[in-house]
Amino acid sequence: MKRLLEEKVAVVTGAGRGIGRAEALALAAEGAKVVVNDLGSNWDGTGSSNSPADEVVQEIKKLGGEAAANYDTVATFSGGENIINAAINNFGKIDILVNNAGVLRNRMVYNLGEEDWDTVIKVHLYGHFNCTRPACMHFRKQRSGRIINTSSISGLGVLGGSNYSAAKEGILGFTRTVALDMAKYGVTCNAICPAADSRLWPDKNAFAPAQMAQSISFPMAGVTVNPEDVAKFLPESVAPIVVYLASDASADITGKTFWVAGNEIGIFREREIKYRINKDSIWNPAELVDLVPKELFKES
């Protein structure tokens, strides 16, 4: 039986550990040649090491696959170009980009420093652009390509994560627009919102154990994550939907956002206007005092 990604070349950022590692291994298992990118930093973006990327490359090779390591940061324009060029230089092309690299600097907004904000935005939001732009230059020429971005339900709001939430929600707008920009070239761009027991979920480093013992609720997504469930959310559970979205079988799916937690996969409903009020002239604020809670918050 032919593998889904035979003869394809993939780049996975932040692939040295956790979800990225699982994605790189799964892509390779389906026949893709993989560039394993990882700066090798700590969970908060400090430090660097070649070991995480090198170790995953060796894992792939031991399983009979082909892989090459890259240690550039996604947080700079030149870093993104170097990462994509690693695919071209090692394997002659690029077919798949999985933007996964991430860090955390969670603090309540009144304690959040400039560096905390900049670091998270640079790695997540800038990082997606810095790699997607050069990849799309190649995708446009070859008139094919797959982009899988990594967002989070934290974009709907999470205690102490305003920088992370802003970046992750921004990635969804970026995903939808890249999907529009690249549609006529046969390129798809989708996003996943994964829940997995990795260094970045839950944030084991920023909060006290007593806080992490509590359930994490995302009412707008209809999702509550209980502490006892987190261990069941294996990084390997995220990889199958990524492989599918990276394959030719997903050619008609673009601009969508998928939820992945354990063995559950879902698709988010795109934003819609839920209720409306109208009149023939400009609203008087006094009129809204009664109408807004009654007509726009009917289920409250």
Secondary structure, DSSP 4 states (H G I P E B T S, - for coil): ---TTTT-EEEETTTTSHHHHHHHHHHHHTT-EEEEE-----TTS----SHHHHHHHHHHHHTT--EEEE---TTSHHHHHHHHHHHHHHHS---EEEE-------B-GGG--HHHHHHHHIIIIIHHHHHHHHHHHHHHHHT-EEEEEE--GGGG--TTBHHHHHHHHHHHHHHHHHHHHHGGGTEEEEEEEEE-SBTTBS-TTTS-HHHHTS-EEEGGGTEEE-HHHHTT--GGGTHHHHHHHHSGGGTT--S-EEEEETTEEEEPPPP--------SSPPPHHHHHHHIIIII-TT-
